[in-house]
Amino acid sequence: MAAKTSPGPQATLTDAEARSFMLWHLGLRCDAPRDVAALLAQRRCIQLDPLDRIGNSADLWAAARMTGTRRGDTYDALLPGGCFEHMFKVRCLLPPAFLPHYRARMRETGWFGYGRMCERPDEAQLAEVMAEVRERGPSLQSELGDRGMAVKRYDHPWARKATVNMICVDLLEARGDLVVVERTGKGKRYDLAERAFPDLELDAAVEPWARFVVRERAHAAGFLPMNAGPWWTLAKDVRVQVRTDAALRRDVTEVRLGKRRYLAPTAALDRWRSDPAGLDERDDGRMRVLSPLDPLLWDRDLVRHLWDFDYVWEVYKPAAKRRWGYYVCPLLHRGRLVGRFEAHREARSATDGEEGWRVVVDQVWPEQGFEQAAFDACVARLEASQ
């Protein structure tokens, strides 16, 4: 029996070349210009998380790629109108240009994540919420007229507190009818997509979802794993299809690293090969704090293989089961993962002689290549960003 072959282009990279490409492609070697919207368009997504110990995940993502950013800058720069939120790997900020693709896909599939716990609102209820936001303007969910509790399908902590408004807003956002235009201390403020993006052809014809997903997620990841994982959210069927469908492989190149196969963006690989900065490992020399959700860390097996660095984000583990700590961030320096640290932010006291915040380092776990002076400078930059 003839051996099965993979369709489309393939490439062989050494581990050193793979590390070089990842760092170059993900923008983790030299600072980018101070333009968060342009950086999002280049990198494709910013993964979100509500926790904020030394900066939320979006701010840490930006700070690793440009100096001088401050806490809150990412949302300030992108909202309103510079991004929308949706499921990419998990919940992410995405470029506006992606929204027509998501609207088309959601209308095709009717995806709705809470259908097993609560009854789905009918179209009349959804239209009511849309009409109210159209009349009121940008609104918090809590500001909408009371429509009562959602009907539970089974007893679950989330379902017990779910309201009709909550599910309507979630569903309308998933469909691309509503978008987040502001994040406040009381929650997210939503508006009609057509008002938030007046110059965007929201219902324009788009390319097939499968090709869009394969290309854009490979670009965002650098190396997109072909095995199952959260990087295939809303595209599980595509993951199976891409193994045999040459049409889906036109924009990507298969690369084998260790025992696993990955899809890399062909255009980026070609640019990296022709760019001396991509080949000679030039680096600006500053130590970077990586968000636990940075794309470099998405595939823990790949991180372990390329950098010999075992990273697990333990924030959701019980304290007794943690090996490292609660909110531990890796440290990237000169192309190597040289350690990890845990820190928190606290207000300066009157005895400090100045206002603002200071960053308190709780613990550092250095590894080979760790330099104390570079770490001290890194913490100083982090403190200035608070």
C-alpha positions in Angstrom: 0.0 0.0 0.0 1.4 3.4 -1.0 2.2 5.7 1.9 -0.2 8.6 2.5 1.3 12.0 1.5 0.2 15.4 2.8 -1.0 17.8 0.2 0.6 21.2 -0.3 4.0 22.6 0.3 6.3 21.2 3.1 9.4 22.5 4.7 12.2 21.2 6.9 13.4 23.6 9.7 15.9 23.0 12.4 14.9 23.8 15.9 17.1 26.9 15.8 15.4 28.0 12.6 12.0 27.4 14.1 12.8 29.5 17.1 14.1 32.3 15.0 11.0 32.3 12.8 8.6 32.2 15.7 10.3 35.2 17.5 10.6 37.2 14.3 7.1 36.4 13.1 5.4 37.1 16.5 7.2 40.4 16.9 9.2 39.4 20.0 12.7 40.5 19.0 12.5 44.2 18.3 10.0 46.9 19.3 7.2 47.7 17.0 6.0 51.3 16.4 3.5 52.6 19.0 0.4 51.7 17.0 -1.7 49.0 18.7 -4.3 48.9 15.9 -1.6 48.3 13.3 0.1 45.7 15.5 -3.3 43.8 15.9 -3.7 43.8 12.2 -0.2 42.3 11.8 -0.5 39.7 14.5 -4.2 38.9 14.0 -5.4 38.5 17.5 -4.9 39.3 21.2 -6.2 36.6 23.6 -8.1 38.0 26.6 -8.4 37.2 30.3 -10.0 39.3 33.0 -7.2 38.8 35.6 -5.0 41.8 36.3 -2.1 41.2 38.6 0.6 43.2 36.8 -1.5 44.2 33.8 -4.2 42.3 31.9 -3.3 39.8 29.2 -4.0 42.4 26.4 -1.7 44.9 28.0 1.1 42.4 28.6 0.8 41.2 25.0 1.3 44.8 23.8 4.1 45.6 26.3 6.1 42.6 25.1 6.1 44.1 21.6 6.4 47.9 22.2 8.0 49.9 24.9 6.4 52.8 26.8 2.8 51.3 26.9 0.8 51.8 30.1 -1.9 49.7 31.8 -5.2 50.2 29.9 -3.5 51.4 26.7 -4.6 48.4 24.6 -8.3 48.8 25.2 -8.0 52.6 25.0 -6.4 52.3 21.6 -8.7 49.8 20.1 -12.2 50.7 21.6 -14.4 51.7 20.0 -14.1 50.7 16.4 -10.6 49.3 16.3 -11.4 45.7 17.1 -14.2 43.3 18.0 -14.3 40.3 20.4 -15.0 36.8 19.4 -13.8 33.2 19.7 -10.5 32.8 17.8 -8.5 30.5 20.0 -10.6 31.3 23.0 -12.0 34.9 23.5 -9.8 37.4 21.6 -9.7 40.9 20.2 -9.7 40.6 16.4 -9.2 43.1 13.6 -12.4 44.7 12.2 -11.6 43.1 8.8 -12.4 39.7 10.2 -16.0 40.6 11.2 -17.7 40.0 7.9 -16.2 36.5 7.9 -17.5 35.8 11.4 -20.9 37.2 10.6 -21.2 34.9 7.5 -20.0 31.9 9.4 -22.3 32.4 12.4 -25.3 32.8 10.1 -24.4 29.6 8.4 -23.9 27.5 11.5 -26.1 29.2 14.1 -23.4 28.6 16.7 -24.5 29.3 20.3 -22.5 28.2 23.3 -25.1 28.0 26.0 -27.8 26.0 24.2 -27.5 23.0 26.5 -28.0 25.0 29.7 -30.7 27.5 28.8 -33.3 27.9 26.1 -32.3 30.0 23.2 -34.1 33.3 22.9 -36.4 33.5 19.9 -35.9 35.9 17.0 -38.5 38.3 18.4 -36.6 38.7 21.6 -33.3 39.2 19.8 -35.0 41.8 17.6 -36.3 43.6 20.7 -32.8 43.9 22.2 -31.4 45.1 18.8 -34.1 47.7 18.6 -33.5 48.9 22.2 -29.7 49.3 21.6 -30.5 51.1 18.3 -32.6 53.6 20.2 -30.6 53.9 23.4 -27.2 53.9 21.9 -24.2 52.1 23.3 -25.5 50.2 26.4 -24.4 48.0 29.2 -26.4 44.7 29.5 -27.6 45.9 32.9 -29.1 49.0 31.3 -31.5 47.1 29.1 -35.1 46.7 30.0 -35.9 43.7 32.2 -36.8 40.6 30.2 -36.7 38.2 33.1 -34.6 35.1 33.8 -33.7 32.6 31.1 -35.4 29.2 31.1 -33.0 26.6 32.4 -32.6 23.3 30.7 -30.8 21.8 33.6 -29.5 23.1 37.0 -26.1 24.7 36.6 -24.5 27.6 38.5 -24.3 29.7 35.3 -27.8 28.8 34.2 -29.2 29.8 37.6 -28.2 33.4 37.1 -28.6 33.7 33.3 -31.1 36.3 32.2 -32.8 36.6 28.8 -30.8 39.8 28.3 -27.6 38.1 29.1 -28.1 35.4 26.5 -29.5 37.7 23.9 -26.5 40.0 24.1 -24.1 37.0 24.0 -25.9 35.6 21.0 -26.1 38.9 19.1 -22.4 39.4 19.8 -21.6 35.9 18.5 -23.6 36.7 15.3 -21.7 39.9 14.8 -24.8 42.1 15.3 -23.5 43.7 18.5 -19.9 44.5 19.3 -18.1 45.6 22.5 -17.3 49.3 22.2 -16.1 50.0 25.8 -15.0 48.0 28.9 -16.1 49.6 32.1 -16.0 48.7 35.8 -19.6 47.7 35.5 -19.2 45.5 32.5 -19.0 45.7 28.7 -20.8 48.4 26.7 -22.3 47.2 23.4 -23.4 48.9 20.2 -24.7 47.9 16.8 -21.9 46.6 14.6 -23.1 48.9 11.8 -22.6 52.0 14.0 -19.2 50.8 15.4 -17.9 50.1 11.9 -19.7 52.5 9.6 -17.1 52.1 6.8 -17.0 48.3 6.9 -19.1 46.3 4.5 -20.4 43.9 7.1 -22.3 41.6 4.8 -19.9 41.7 1.9 -19.1 38.4 0.2 -16.3 36.6 1.9 -14.0 33.8 0.9 -14.8 30.3 2.2 -14.6 30.0 6.0 -12.3 27.0 5.9 -9.6 28.7 3.9 -9.9 31.9 5.9 -9.5 30.0 9.2 -6.5 28.0 8.2 -4.6 31.0 6.8 -5.4 33.4 9.6 -4.9 31.0 12.5 -1.6 29.8 11.1 -0.5 33.4 10.8 -1.6 34.2 14.4 0.2 31.1 15.8 3.3 31.1 13.7 3.1 27.3 13.9 -0.5 26.1 14.0 -0.7 22.5 15.5 -2.5 20.0 13.3 -3.6 18.1 16.4 -6.9 19.0 18.2 -6.8 22.0 20.5 -8.4 25.4 21.3 -6.7 26.9 18.2 -9.3 25.1 16.1 -12.3 26.8 17.9 -15.3 27.1 15.5 -13.3 25.1 13.0 -13.0 21.5 14.3 -14.3 20.1 10.9 -11.7 22.2 9.1 -8.9 20.6 11.1 -9.9 17.2 9.7 -10.4 18.5 6.2 -7.1 20.3 6.0 -5.2 17.1 6.2 -6.3 16.0 2.8 -7.7 19.1 1.0 -5.0 20.7 -1.1 -7.2 23.8 -1.7 -7.0 24.6 2.0 -3.2 24.3 2.0 -2.5 27.0 -0.6 -1.5 29.6 2.0 0.3 27.4 4.4 3.4 25.1 4.6 3.6 22.0 6.6 6.5 21.8 9.0 7.4 18.9 11.2 8.9 19.8 14.6 9.7 17.0 16.9 6.9 14.3 16.5 4.2 16.8 15.5 3.1 18.5 12.4 2.3 22.2 12.1 1.0 24.6 9.5 3.1 27.8 9.0 2.0 30.8 6.9 3.9 30.4 3.6 4.1 34.1 2.9 5.7 34.8 6.3 8.1 31.9 5.9 9.2 33.4 2.5 9.7 36.9 4.0 11.7 35.4 6.9 14.0 33.6 4.6 14.7 36.7 2.6 15.1 39.0 5.7 18.6 39.0 7.2 17.0 40.1 10.6 15.1 36.8 10.5 18.2 34.7 10.0 21.0 36.2 12.1 19.1 36.3 15.4 19.5 40.1 15.9 17.6 41.1 19.0 17.2 44.5 20.8 18.4 42.9 24.0 15.6 43.8 26.4 14.0 41.2 28.6 10.3 40.7 27.9 7.5 39.6 30.3 5.3 37.3 28.3 1.6 37.1 29.0 0.6 33.6 30.0 -1.7 33.8 26.9 0.9 35.0 24.4 0.8 33.1 21.1 4.4 32.0 21.7 3.0 29.9 24.6 -0.2 28.5 23.0 1.3 25.1 22.3 3.0 24.0 25.5 4.5 20.9 23.7 6.1 23.1 21.1 7.5 25.4 23.8 9.0 22.4 25.6 10.5 21.1 22.3 11.9 24.3 21.0 13.0 26.1 24.2 13.3 23.2 26.7 10.9 25.2 28.9 8.1 23.5 30.8 5.3 26.1 31.2 1.9 25.5 32.8 -0.3 28.4 33.7 -1.5 27.4 37.1 -3.9 30.2 38.0 -7.0 27.9 37.9 -5.3 25.1 39.8 -5.9 24.7 43.5 -3.0 26.2 45.5 -1.9 22.8 46.8 -1.4 21.5 43.3 0.6 24.4 41.9 4.3 23.7 41.1 5.1 27.4 40.7 2.5 29.9 41.7 -0.8 31.7 41.0 0.0 34.2 38.1 3.5 33.2 36.9 4.8 34.8 33.7 7.7 33.5 31.5 10.7 35.8 30.8 12.1 36.0 27.3 15.6 37.4 26.8 17.7 37.3 23.7 15.6 34.6 22.1 15.6 32.3 25.1 13.1 31.6 27.8 15.3 32.3 30.8 13.0 31.9 33.7 9.6 32.8 35.2 8.4 35.1 38.0 5.4 35.9 40.0 4.6 39.5 41.0 1.7 41.7 42.0 0.8 45.4 41.9 0.1 47.4 45.0 -0.5 51.1 45.7 2.4 53.1 47.1 2.0 54.2 50.7 2.6 57.7 52.0 6.0 56.6 53.3 7.1 55.9 49.8 7.1 59.6 49.1 5.3 59.3 45.7 1.9 58.3 44.4 1.0 55.5 42.0 1.7 51.8 42.0 4.7 49.6 42.6 5.4 46.1 41.4 6.3 43.6 44.1 8.2 40.6 42.9 7.0 37.6 44.9 9.3 35.0 43.5 11.7 34.4 40.6 12.6 31.0 39.1 15.7 31.7 37.0 16.9 29.3 34.4 20.0 29.1 32.1 20.8 32.5 30.6 19.0 34.6 33.3 20.7 38.0 33.9 19.8 39.8 37.1 20.5 43.3 35.7 18.2 42.7 32.7 15.5 41.4 35.0 15.8 44.5 37.2 15.4 46.7 34.2 12.4 44.6 33.0 10.7 45.0 36.4 11.4 48.8 36.3 9.7 49.1 32.9 6.8 47.0 34.2 6.4 49.3 37.2 6.5 52.4 35.0 3.6 50.9 32.9 1.3 50.7 35.9 
